[in-house]
Amino acid sequence: PLLEPFVGTWDATALTVQSVADTSIVVHLLENGVSYITIYESGNYQSTISVGGAPFTEFGSIAVTEAVLTLRPNNGDPVTRSYEFVTTAVVRLDGPTDWDFNLDDVDDPANLHMEMQRR
């Protein structure tokens, strides 16, 4: 029953990563890209993100508890995000991630913030 409100296709309306070391550094990923996810009743998902014209699609399964959503990609480590429904058609996601802020091929600790709207 906790998965049910997530079923459908969601478009990202905000997607940022903020440096943990220097919180003044924020990258707005949707300035040059798009991100969307389709969540199926089966508990599987398909997620696509395209930044700078290079699309990346991921497939996996999703688990939902009272306040935490966990994406388990078929090829990769699980990703956990806290979530909050603003309305039945808008959800916010927050959680830790890594990002290469200075383009030195080394990912740095970051916080991800995402807002999604039901299509």
C-alpha positions in Angstrom: 0.0 0.0 0.0 2.9 2.4 0.6 4.0 2.0 -3.1 0.6 2.8 -4.5 1.0 6.7 -4.4 4.2 6.4 -6.3 2.9 4.3 -9.2 3.0 6.3 -12.5 5.4 8.5 -14.4 7.1 11.4 -12.6 9.0 14.3 -14.2 11.7 16.1 -12.2 10.9 19.8 -11.8 14.0 20.4 -9.5 17.2 18.4 -9.2 20.2 19.7 -7.4 23.3 18.4 -5.7 24.9 20.5 -3.0 28.5 20.0 -1.7 28.8 18.8 1.9 32.2 20.5 2.2 31.0 23.9 0.9 27.2 24.3 1.0 27.5 27.4 -1.2 28.3 25.1 -4.2 25.0 23.8 -5.8 24.7 22.2 -9.2 21.3 22.5 -10.9 21.1 19.4 -13.1 18.0 20.3 -14.9 19.5 23.5 -16.5 20.9 21.3 -19.3 18.9 18.1 -18.9 15.7 16.2 -18.0 14.9 13.4 -15.5 11.9 11.2 -15.2 10.9 7.9 -13.6 8.2 5.4 -14.2 7.2 3.3 -11.3 5.1 0.2 -11.9 2.6 -1.6 -9.7 5.0 -4.6 -9.6 7.5 -2.5 -7.7 9.9 -2.1 -10.6 11.0 1.2 -12.1 12.6 2.7 -15.2 14.5 6.0 -14.6 16.0 8.2 -17.3 18.3 11.2 -16.8 19.8 13.2 -19.5 22.4 15.9 -18.7 24.1 17.7 -21.5 22.4 15.5 -24.1 23.8 12.2 -22.8 20.8 10.0 -21.7 21.3 7.3 -19.0 18.5 4.8 -18.3 18.3 2.6 -15.2 16.1 -0.3 -14.4 15.5 -1.8 -10.9 13.0 -2.3 -8.1 11.7 0.1 -5.5 10.9 -0.3 -1.8 8.9 2.2 0.3 8.5 2.6 4.0 6.7 5.4 6.0 9.4 8.0 5.2 12.1 6.4 3.1 12.2 5.3 -0.6 14.9 2.9 -1.7 15.8 2.3 -5.3 17.6 -0.9 -6.0 19.1 -0.7 -9.5 19.7 -3.9 -11.4 23.3 -2.9 -11.9 24.5 -0.8 -8.9 24.1 -0.1 -5.2 20.8 0.8 -3.5 20.0 4.5 -3.2 17.9 5.7 -0.2 15.9 8.9 -0.2 13.6 10.5 2.4 10.4 11.6 0.8 7.5 13.9 1.4 4.3 14.3 -0.6 3.5 18.0 -1.0 0.3 17.0 -2.9 -0.8 13.8 -4.4 0.9 14.9 -7.6 4.1 16.4 -6.2 6.8 14.6 -4.1 10.1 15.8 -2.7 13.1 13.5 -2.3 16.3 14.2 -0.3 19.4 12.2 0.5 23.1 11.7 0.3 24.9 11.2 -2.9 28.3 11.8 -4.5 29.3 14.3 -7.2 32.4 15.4 -8.9 32.2 19.2 -8.3 35.7 20.1 -9.4 35.9 17.7 -12.4 38.9 15.9 -11.1 37.3 12.4 -11.6 36.8 12.0 -7.8 33.3 12.1 -6.4 32.8 14.3 -3.4 30.1 13.9 -0.7 26.9 15.8 -1.6 23.2 16.1 -0.8 20.6 15.6 -3.5 17.3 17.4 -3.6 14.7 16.5 -6.1 11.1 17.5 -6.7 8.9 15.5 -9.0 5.5 16.0 -10.5 3.1 13.3 -11.7 2.7 13.3 -15.5 
